[in-house]
Amino acid sequence: MKYGSITTGIIADGLVFNMDAANRASYPRTGTTATDTIGNITGTIQGSTPPPQWENTNGGTFCFDGVNDRINLGDSDSFSFGNGSTDTPFSLSVWVNMTDATKFRILNKAAGTQASSLKEYLFSTGGDDKIIFYLYQDNESSTRIGRKYNGTALTSYEGQWIYLVGTYDGSSNVNGIKIYLNGTRIDDLDVITGTYTAMQNTTSDLGLGVLTGGGYAEGTIANAHIYNRALSANEVLHNYNALKSRFGL
């Protein structure tokens, strides 16, 4: 791999955030700083002693203990996709191996020391081990739209590498939200609370493996990507196929 560049074969169009434990430009295998290779945004590896550990498996992964391990990526306009009046499209994608699928916190603009009500979006599993992708209105946890995979809990995927993607078309409509597992769309339930207009660009931090006031990931995360557009189903499948051999699939 050529460090500092995207040579993994994933879609590069619209990619605004790339953090990969296999890329030494993202993480040099030591220290407490992890770096996005697109915008050079740095995140702080935080937790107990030791904090999240780099492991020399599957090219490189971050291991989270489920207690207080997280990577705090701070606040950046690159991570926000609403202005209180309108939204813009975006996509989130990660490769994860969950030791415990309950409240496995993936990639959330709802982290750091801010109040737990200060949310923009949440991509995570819930207490029922089911994957959810929620967007929050005006920082209010009580007003949101989202989609959920209500059919099957992800408990059966514990101990396995899986590729999870959430996409949103910016329409402020719940139908614009989609969730994919290993390249296949799986969301099957609307979640609507209140009357949603748009997210705001808040001061909330972006967190990998954490949700403020709502738990931590227990397992490993290899990489995380954010796009400033909604990936198509074919593009999601392309990205899955581009990296699946790294994870033995």
N, C-alpha and C positions, 0 to 999 in steps of 0.2 A: 504494500500500500504506500502510496505517495502521501506523506504527512501534510496536512493542511489543505488537501484538496478532496474532491468527491470522486473516488475511483472505484466505488463498490458496485456501480451499475444501477443505482437507484435513480429515479426521476429527479433531475436538478431544477427544472423549470418551476419557479415560485418557491423554492426552498429558502427559508429565511433563518432556520436554526438547525444545526447538525451537531449532535454530541454523540460520540461513539467511543466506547472504552477500548476498542481495537486500534484506534488512531492516536498516536502519541502526540499529535497536535491538540487533541482533545484532552488527553490525560497521559502524562509521561511515566505512568506506573508508580508514582510516588508523590507525596504531598497532599494538600487539601484544596487544590484548585483544579477545577475542570473547565474546559473552554469550548465554546461553540466555534466551529471552524468557518462559519459563514460571516457573522458579524463581529467575531472576536469578543463576544460577551462571556465573562467569566462567572462561574458558579463556585460556591463554597461547599465543600464536603463537610457535613456536620453530623454529630452524634456522640454517642458514648465513646469510651476508650476501649478498643479502637473504633473510629467512625467507619462509614461504609468502606469496604475493602475492595481493592482491585484484585481480580483473580485471573490467572492465566488459563482460562477455559474459553472455548468457542471464540478464539481470537482476542478475547478480553471482555470482562464483565465487571459491573459493580454489584457487590453483595450487600443487601440491606437486612438488618436484624429484626425489623418489625417492632422495635421498641422506641427508638428516636433517631434512627439513621435517616438522612435525607441529603439531597443536593439542592441548595438554595441558589436560584439563578437571578434573584433580584427582579426589579421592575424595569421593563423596556417597552417602548412603543411597538417594537417588533413583535411583542407577545400579545398585543391587544387588538381586537377586531370589532370594536364598537365605540360610538361616541355619545351614547345616550339617546340618539335619535334614529340612527341607522347602523346596521351591521355590515361587515364585509366578509367574504368567504375565507375559510381557513381549514386546514387539516392537521391532525396530530397522529403520529405513528410511533410505535415502540415494539421492540422485541423483549419479552419478559419470560421468566421462568419462576412461577409462584410456588413458594414453599407452603404458603397459606393463602388461599384465594379470598378469604374474608377481609373486606375493606383493604384490598391491595391498592394503595394509592399510587397512581401512575403519573400523570402529567396534569397539574392543576394550577390555574391562575388564582390561587387561593391558599397561599402559603406564607411563611415568614412570621414576623411578630405582629402582623396586623390582626384586627378583630376577625373572628371566624365568619362574621356576616359579610365581610368584604370579599366578594367573589365575582369573578367574570365567567369562568368555565371550569368544569370538573369532568375529568376522564378517569374512571376508577371502577373498581368493583364495590358493591355495597355489602351490607351485613348478611345478605342472602347469597353472596358469592356470584352475583350476576352483574354483568358489565353495563355501565351507564355512561352517557355523555350528555351533560346538562349545560345550559347557558342561563346566566342569571341577569335579571333586570335591575339596573340602577343600584347595584350592591345589595339588593334585597333577596335574602334566601327564600322569602315567601313567594317571590314572583320569578317563574322560570319556565323554560320549555326544554324538553329533552327526549331522547329515545333510550330504550332499554332492551336488552336481550332477556326476555322474560321466560323463554322456553326452557332453557337448561342452565343450571348453575355451572360455573367454571371449575367447580371442585374436582371434576374428573381430569382436568388439565394440570393439576398440581404436579410439580416435578417434571414438567415438559416445557419445551420452548414453544411459544406461540407468538404470532404477529397480530397486534391489535391496532386498528386504525379507526379514527373518528373523523368524519368530514361534515362540513356545514356550508351551504351555498349562500349565506348572507341574507336570506329572504325574510328573516324574522318569523318564519313559519316552521312549525315542528316537522313538517314534511321535508324540510331541507336538511335534516340531520340524519346521518347514516353511520352505522357501526359495522366493521368488518373483522372477521376472525380468519386468519390464514388465507386471506384473499377472497373470502366469501362473505357477502352481506348477511348479517344475522339479526339486526334489530327488528323487533316485532311488537313493540308497545310504546304508545305516546305517553309522555309525562308532561302535564300542563298544570301550572298553578298560577292563578291570577291572569292578568292581561299583559302579555309580554310585548314590549316595543323594541328594545335593543340593550345590549351590554353597554357599560361605561368603560372608559379607559381609566382604571383605578390605579392606586399606588400599591396594590397587592403584589407580592412577589410570586414568581413562577417557581413551583417546586416539583422536583422529580422524587417520587417516593414518599410524598407527604401531603396532607391536607390539614390546614390549621384547625385545631380543635376536633379533628376527626380521624386521627390514626396515621399509620405508617405502613409501607410495603414490607413484607417479609418474603424475601427471595432475591432473585437477581434480575438486573436490567442491563441489557447490553448497549442499547442506543436509543436515542429519541430524536425525532424530526418534527419540525413545524413548517407548514407551507402556507403561503398567503393566498391560497385558492383551494377550491374543493377538488381533490383528486377524483378522477373518474373511476369506475369499477375496474376498467382495464388497467389503469395506472396503479391502482392498489395491488392488483394481481401481479403486475410487472415487478413492483418492489418486493413483494413476497418471494417471487421466483428468483430475484436477483440475489437474495441473501439466505434463502432457506438451507442451502448446502452447508453454510457456516454453522448451522444449528442442528445438523444431522437429519434434515427433513428432505 
